[in-house]
Amino acid sequence: MTDLIGDRCIVQRVPGGGWAYCFLDEGVRIEARYLRQDHGQLHGEVNVLADWAGAIRHKGSLSCAYQNLHSLSARKTLAKHCADRAKTKPEDFDWQAAIDAGFIEIIAASRQGEGDVIVLDDAPDVIERDIDVHGLQVPADATSMLIAHGDSLKSMLVLLVLGTLAARGQRVLYLDWEWSGDRHRRRKHRLFGPARLDGLHYLRCQAPLVVEADRIRRYCDEHEITFLAVDSVGLACDGPLKDDDVAVRFHRAVSSLRPALCTAHVPKSSLGPDAKDATAFGSVFFSNLCRMAWNVKKQPGATDDVVTVGCFPTKQNDGPRLKPVGLEFTFATEQIGVRPVDLTTIDGLADKLPMATRMSSLLKVGPHTVAQIADVLAAKPDTVEKTLKRGEGKMFTRLSGADGVYRWGVLDRRSA
């Protein structure tokens, strides 16, 4: 955003957030970053730059300090300091007028923000905004979450998503609180090969996201990052996870950056065999404020080198209802293979699927009676019968048998 003020000055949005007031002819620029409202007054880091020969500067800056932009005394002190550093007299350049004008315009720009009120029907037409990686879909314009036990390949899934997007030409950023760049680099080579992926950026974080957000936002703006990942929510927060305010602050920080895929752990009470209904550990707002959530369940394969991950959609705010996704990882010394699999064929994960999905897969083999279906799926006959009746004419069809016993088959949708 750039607004022309008269014929000599402009207001600009600066990378990472904040505003700049620029004197085009005089080569003076007043930047205000990390802006915060405190009791109705605007505070921020103010950097005054002057491209002048003879001025006492550091990297082009006459002054860089935290300021109260509403304070008249702070403005006077800053104007005098800049005049001294620039070695100018009032008749040469009116620093007091420059600082006053810059602060007034920055305050006005901060209040206005970047969005304009519109009639809802004038909003842009909906476009396809889902990211699809091997069937795992996440929104490309909102926050989503992978929720699982530890050691469920959440970080592997995140790297798979980001690496695939980078291979498609997008610029993405992996925000990591858990591991290290060298470890993820080796994983990336095993997943995608040694070829360089210039679009895949990585940052090892230490401080909470609310602290790191400003420098991350600036990096995203300067490097045109379109999507990022947060690994993981627990370490990226700035307080107790059960505190609702902590969850709200986390989501505010994420939404101020870019659309993101986050990983979250489950509470101790969800460490039983059924993780399908697990929610993120801590405040309910961690799950409530994301736009899509997947529960991730890992199932060991026939050998130690094969692992299947089931991803079960538990929250979705838009679009056609998603189906569970199965991904099989094969771990070799130099390569990690990934392929989609049918979860109905995976012991330990099939029982997490909806009954209708399991029955549809079974009946594709051939018609079955209610008793046969219940026996194969280890389900109650009453549950099977209710599911069949709900899906009759939509998914299932009733077939008459020569022995007088009804059997059920999959409905041919082409003739439905």
Secondary structure, DSSP 8 states (H G I E B T S, - for coil): -EEEETTTEEEEE-TTS-EEEEETTTTEEEEEEEEEEETTEEEEEEEEEE--TT---BTTEEEEEEEETT-HHHHHHHHHHHHHHHT--TTT--HHHHHHHHHHHHHHHHHH-S-----GGGS------EEEETTEEEESSSEEEEEE-TTSSHHHHHHHHHHHHHHTT--EEEEESSS-HHHHHHHHHHHH-SS--TTEEEEE--S-HHHHHHHHHHHHHHHT--EEEEE-HHHH-SS-TT-HHHHHHHHHHHHTT--EEEEEE--GGG-SS--TT---SS-THHHHTSSEEEEEEEEE-SSTTEEEEEEEEEEE-SSS----EEEEEEE-SS-EEEEEE-GGGSTTTGGGS-HHHHHHHHHTS--B-HHHHHHHHT--HHHHHHHHHHHBTTTEEEE--TTS--EEEE--TTT-
